[in-house]
Amino acid sequence: QIPDSSRPSITIIMSDNYLTFTIPPNANADANAANDDPIKILIHQATTTDDDQGDAETNTGFVMWPSAVLLSHHISQHPEIISKVQDGNGDDANNGGGGDIMELGAGCGLPGLTAAAILQKNQDESNANNSNNNSSSASGETSSNNNDTKVIFTDYNPAVLENLKQNIELNEFDVSHEVYGLDWFHQQPAGHNDDDEDRAGVMKREENIYVERKANTWVDTEGKSHDQLKLILGADLIVCSNDSDLVAHTLDASLAEGGMAVILGASADRRFGVADFPNSCRELGMKVDVEENILEAREDGGEKLMEELEMGGYNQRACTFGHDFTMFTIHKPVVSSM
């Protein structure tokens, strides 16, 4: 569950150039452990023209949303969500699909950057332990099998993708990462899209070439297929009524068997499609746990966290206070034979 008010909240400082998020460590961590240090993330919000923003369905990635802050807080308090992927200990550790992490609809990228920071901490701690072991070992052999996890940031709008790249550079972490355009419509199964009734994939309209999405892959906006992933994070993905199906099919295409997704956003009374989302996932064979009213579940009703947002100058148009949030934890069962 989302941590209660007895645990530290995120602090936010707004400057002219970027927001600085200081995210507390896991409250149950060893006080002497390396992972006890808070996570500090710098976020630049995209500066755009009206032409960049397009319509309301594609301009949501230009500013930070409260649900992204809450999701980042959640994974910082539950770093095992990240560590299981890094260590290869998912629901089925031996199943294929790659041990990588995606932030879907990343926008400014705070949850993905938080995941990268946790990976970096784990990597630094592992390297330090290996170094200590080497100093007392004649063989000098080390194990670094937990350093290969990649964080993949995805969004639709090209201007948002450029800002994502800037935020990655701003935080200077030493973790493998990639940025791709991803359109939910391209991940739908054959017959799902009205304009391509018998196909599933990407129409590269500049070249008038249709690139079909391969089975058990997701496809970027350039038409390149990618392996499925072990963990997907997403904040405030479901806004319109058809988003429940679009996001569910995108998860089905991009999530490996044995993988998990954590999707957090505004509750059903504020967003169309949220109420239908669990059934959309279950119809595709995925298991869904739903946690509603996650602010209300805190001892202070989330007031401390929201006060931090407002004190940081975080009271812009994207931040609607006074509503609660819902978190979905989705598991894709292992059904194929090895």
Helices and strands as residue ranges (DSSP letters): E 11-14, E 19-23, G 34-36, E 39-43, H 50-53, G 60-62, H 66-77, H 80-87, E 101-104, H 110-135, E 151-155, H 158-171, E 177-181, G 184-187, E 201-204, E 209-212, E 217-219, E 225-227, E 229-235, H 243-254, E 255-266, H 277-282, E 287-291, H 303-311, E 325-331
